[in-house]
Amino acid sequence: MKRFIPAFLALITLTLPSAAQEVENVFLITLDGLRWEELFTGADPWLLDNEEYTSGIEELRSKYWSDDAAERRSALMPFFWSTIAKQGSLYGNRHKGSRVNVTNTRVFSYPGYNEILTGFADSTITSNDKNPNHNVTVLEWINDMPDFEGKVAAFGSWDVFPFIVNEGRSGIPVNAGFESAGGDLSDREQWLNELQAQTPSPWGTVRLDVFTHNFALEYVKRERPRLLYIAYGETDDFAHNQDYDHYLNAANRTDAMIRDLWEWVEADEEYQGKTTFVITTDHGRGAEDRWIGHGRDWVGSSNIWIALLGPGIESKGEVSGGDPLYQNQVASTVAHLLGLTYKNRVPVGESILK
């Protein structure tokens, strides 16, 4: 049953900056547990040369190493630094005085994704258990509006996302974990279903990101959502496995997947010039041998980053200084881009773009 949406929402767009009105679609993207250190400085020399965490040191050095941090980061995440840094905005390089932090005190995934998607930290969310989220996310809030009903979807590698988004209550289709694609499937989706069933994952609750990415892309081609959430997961799980080789390679692959999605969007008449990407992470990680984990007692793991690309976004590039930003501002930013002023049962972080 749909909740009542106040009539004043129809007038909200009149109060927002005209730049936001260029945007018809938003793709919200998260990379689980990707540190700001790798994003802004590339491969970490302490970890790269540490045999406890890195097995293919020479191979990784040939792919990602340079004495220059700007060259290292470009080698690791070329799309971020060739496109987002030139056409969009990147926040969170603490070496340049740009700070982005979580506000929840747990500093792990379910509390982080709740904060991203609802715009506030909920102290009652204390685990990653598969409990349906009692909070309404910005995805659900927007899906309840006539112009967006049935045009919101979510895809995730972690099998907890149907609960975080509360698929049952919200009515938002969520494909996550090892779920197959459903509906009127394309030939490629049918093939992906078969391939996923035949492919082992290193983890019992997280599938490989290649399936999340391609299921999402095929869904976009077929269903044409206006608000899409994609949650990639490999970076966090390889870090927990203490595997820096695969952590770096996962970051590099995810960068390529985001490029793939952006290039498809920019080549499609319906999405071209009307679609903005909002990209972030659920939490950071510790430093040196504490990089494998995160949480309230892991110093540095509350430090995150945010990237913005597309219409309605100033080309600030790599931002220096400025007021701190917070994870609880992501939900309002998504709504703002779509010409809406987001509200929830408690106060939420304001849009970054205000």
Buried (B, 14 or more C-beta within 10 A) or exposed (E): EEEEEEEEBEEBBEEBEEBBBBBBBBBBBBBBBBBBBBBBBBBBBEBBBBEEBBEBBEEBBEBBBBEEBBBBBBBBBBBBBEBBBEBBBBBBBBEBEBBBBBBBEBBBBBBBBBBBBBBBBBEEBEEBEEBBBEBBBBBBBBBBBEEBEEBBBBBBBBBBBBBBBBBEEBBBBBBBBBBBBEEEBBEBBEEBBEEBEEEEBEBEBBBBBBBBBBBBBBBBEBBEBBBBBBBBBBBBBBBBBBBBBBBBBBBBBBBBBBBBBBEBBEEBEEBEEBBBBBBBBBBBBBBEEBBBBBBEEBEBBBBBBBBBBBBBBEEBBBBEEEEEBBBBBBBBBBBBBBBBBBBBEEEBBBBBBE
